[in-house]
Amino acid sequence: MKYPGNPKRTYQRRINYANRGKAFENGLIATNNGYLSKGWAFVEKVEPTIQITQEIPPNKVIGFKKEKGFVDFFGCSHGRALAFEAKKTNSRTSFPLKNIKDHQMEALRCWQDQGGIAFFLICFEKLEECYFVKYEQVEKWWIGQKRGGRKSIPYQFFLLECELVKNQRGVPYDYLSFIGGL
């Protein structure tokens, strides 16, 4: 029943952020399994440490991330250590730097300072494109942002300065082709 003076109630739909990026992650896991089976690399997904606070039968738990994680993936390929973050965006025009956390940049910087290979795989979901981006390339934008500059990396940068990761050599995201030697 409508009453005078009472506006119609509108309900906002809840946004469920669970499993976002899961398809991209599964594609990377399939890629890493393909690399392992070919003997090209051993790369593992890093799972965050979870503190379980409550168990609800059947098969449900409530918990939280216990500590800041490392990076998404790390491993080695032909004696070279590599670590990378996999990020995705729904934007067609830029990649928001807020998607990268301080501890992730720090971990990749330390990895590279010790002689490892550090990089990002950035997926533009709506464009169905994934780019191989070196740590140093993101670091320039990151530092600029911290100094009051742009808070996102424009899509044009990826087109002109980064490598498009393709489904080739029997794996969905062939990022090893940009590391050299393979």
N, C-alpha and C positions, 0 to 999 in steps of 0.2 A: 504494500500500500504506500502511496506517495503522500507525504505530509507537506504542507506549505512551509517554505523556508528551509527545508532539509535537503541539501544537495544529494544527488545520487552517489552512493558509495562506489568507489572504484578500487579494485584490488590489483596490486602490482604482482606480476608473476615472479616467483623466485628464480634466480639464476643459479643453476647448479654448475659449479666449477670443477666437480669431480670428473676425472678422466679427460680433461682437456689436454690436447697434445698427445693422447694415448696412441693414436694411429701413427703419428710421426715417430714416437718412441718405439713402437712395435716394428716399424720399418727399419729403424736404426739397429734394433736388436737382430732382425733378420739379416741385415747387412753384416753385422759383426759375426754372426754364425756362419755366413757365407765366407767371410775372410778366414775364419778359423778352419773351415773344412778345406779350403784351398791352400792353407798353410801360409797365408799372407800376413796375418796379424792375430793377436789375442787381445781383444778389447772387451771389457766388462762394464755393465751398468752398475752404478753405485746406488744402493738403496739407503735412504736415510734411516738413522737410528730412531726407533719409535718407542716411547714410554707408554705402555698400556695401563690405563687407569681403571677400566671396567670391562668385564666380559659379559656379553649378553647371549645366552644360548638361543638358537643354534648358530654357531659360526659367525658371530658379530663381536667386534671389540670397539671400544672407545679409547682414544689415545691422542698423543700429540708428538710432534717432532722434538726429540730430546735435546738436540744440539744442531748447530748450523752444519749443513752438509758440505761435502767436498765438491767436486764437479759431477756432472751427469755420467760421463764415461771416461775411463782411462785404461791404458794397456800399453802394448809395445808391438812394433812391426819391424822385423829385421834388425833387432838390436837398438831401435830408437823408441824412446818412451814418448807416449802421446797422451794428452788429456784434452777434453773438450766439453763445452756446454752446448746443449741442443735447445734452441729457443724457437718459438713460433709466434706469429702475430696474425691477426685477422685484418689488419690494415693493408690497404693496397698502395699506400703512398709513403709509408715510413715504418721504421722499427723503433718502438719506444725504448729508451735506455732504462726506464724504470723496471723493465723485465729482467734486468741483470742486477744481482745483489752485490754489495761491496765484498763480501767474503768470497764470492765466485771470481771476481776480478783479481783479488789478492792471491787466491790459490793458483790461478792460471799464470799470474806474474811470477810467483815463486817457482812454479813448474818450469817455466821458460828460463828463468835465471839459472836454474840447475842444469840446463842443457836439453830439456825436454821440448817437445813440439806442442804448443798450446794454440787452440783455435776455437772458433764457434761455427756451428751449423745453424743458420737462421732460415726458417721456413716461412714463406709468405703463403699462408694456407689458402686464401681465396684465389691467389694467382697460380697456385700449385707449382711453386718454385722454391728451391732450397739453394742457399749460397754457402760456400766455404769462405770464411772470413778469418784472416789471421788475427791473432791476439793484438798485435801492434796496431792494426787498423781500427779495432774497436777501442783500444786504449786512447787514441787521439780524440775520438768523439767523447769518450768517458771523461777525460781531463777537461775538455772544452765545456762539457755540461757542468762539471764541478766549479768551473770559473764563471758560470753564469751564461754560458752559450746555449746552443740548441739542445733540446732534451730528447731528440730522436735523430735517427740516421735516415736520411731521405732514400727512397727507393732508387733514385738515379745513381747514388753512390754504389749500390750493389750491382746495378747493371754495368757500370763503367769500370769499377775497381775490383770486383770480387769474381770468383769463379762459380758458375752455375753447376751444381751437383746433379748428375744425371743417373738414370737407371741404366747401367751398363756393366759389362763384365760379369753378369750373373748376379748382381746385387742391386737392391732398390736405390741406395744412396752411396755411390762410389766415391767417397771422400778421400780414400787413399791415393787416388790418381793425382791429387794435388800436393801430396807430401813429397813426392820424388822417389825415384828408384824402383817404382812398381808400375 
